[in-house]
Amino acid sequence: MTLLDVRNLSKHFDVHHTGRRIPAFTQLTFQVQAGEFLLVAGPNGVGKSTLLRTLYRTYRPTGGQALYHSLLGSIDLVRAADVDITLLRRREVGMVSQFLRPRPRVTAVDLVAEPLLDDGRPDAHDQAKDLLGTFGLKRDLWTAYPSTFSGGEQQKVNLARALILPARLLLLDEPTASLDAVARTALRERLTQLKKDGTALIGVFHHPEDMAGLIDRALTLRADAAG
Ligand SMILES: Nc1ncnc2c1ncn2[C@@H]1O[C@H](COP(=O)(O)OP(=O)(O)OP(=O)(O)O)[C@@H](O)[C@H]1O
């Protein structure tokens, strides 16, 4: 089943202080099926992260269409209202970025539990602790503030927070960059399970060998196509 049908998707940035228009990617067309793992590949600066952020609607696309077949019907991620995007993010579409945004005086376990608490789930803290344990975050850090954590420790909190809600479409932007072997293996196992359950995965990995055997296909962005 096609979960995401992207046609002629484009994104450029207007840099106001220089008056320049920077194309990130132009006229991308691809589909992603349920349970498929698509690698987004290509050289530095070709628009890989921007593509993920555009699909998550952190950035507004400049043109084209990205038809996502949600449980409530089809929705064009290019034109959808912000309120619908917020709902999709809570229920169906997840994003794992490279960096955690720690908040002052919010503990690791509270930060991870938050998306489930927003849904009124009484088991939110237990699930958060399970996930932090799975990714190998030391137990005495669970109730500490992540702003003082190392890069890898922060990334473990980031992964747990991003993966605590089930997703039908999961966007992964360099999730393994600062992880140790334990956490990389745990992430791989988690993604294997999600894929079996039908989640579509779209990811950028500087070391795609971390995901060897899981990736089904690559979408390679080319510098000459961005312009
Ligand atoms: N907010 C922004 N404003 C202006 N230009 C931007 C912005 N974000 C990204 N760009 C530009 O868009 C292009 C694509 O950036 P992007 O981060 O998507 O590349 P990438 O393929 O993920 O690179 P890398 O492999 O280095 O992580 C780059 O030329 C970048 O400078």
The ligand as a Gaussian input file, in Angstrom:
#p B3LYP/6-31G(d) Opt

LIG

0 1
 N       17.100000      27.628000       6.835000
 C       17.870000      27.737000       5.733000
 N       18.047000      28.927000       5.105000
 C       18.800000      29.036000       3.986000
 N       19.405000      27.979000       3.387000
 C       19.269000      26.784000       3.964000
 C       18.500000      26.592000       5.161000
 N       18.545000      25.277000       5.494000
 C       19.303000      24.683000       4.552000
 N       19.742000      25.573000       3.631000
 C       20.561000      25.292000       2.443000
 O       19.900000      24.271000       1.687000
 C       20.844000      23.357000       1.164000
 C       20.500000      21.946000       1.602000
 O       20.767000      21.806000       3.003000
 P       20.536000      20.421000       3.766000
 O       20.890000      20.629000       5.191000
 O       19.182000      19.932000       3.455000
 O       21.606000      19.473000       3.051000
 P       22.014000      17.967000       3.367000
 O       21.976000      17.229000       2.066000
 O       21.198000      17.419000       4.477000
 O       23.533000      18.172000       3.824000
 P       24.532000      17.346000       4.794000
 O       24.830000      16.044000       4.105000
 O       25.718000      18.231000       4.848000
 O       23.858000      17.187000       6.124000
 C       22.222000      23.828000       1.631000
 O       22.824000      24.551000       0.582000
 C       21.911000      24.718000       2.819000
 O       22.866000      25.745000       2.934000

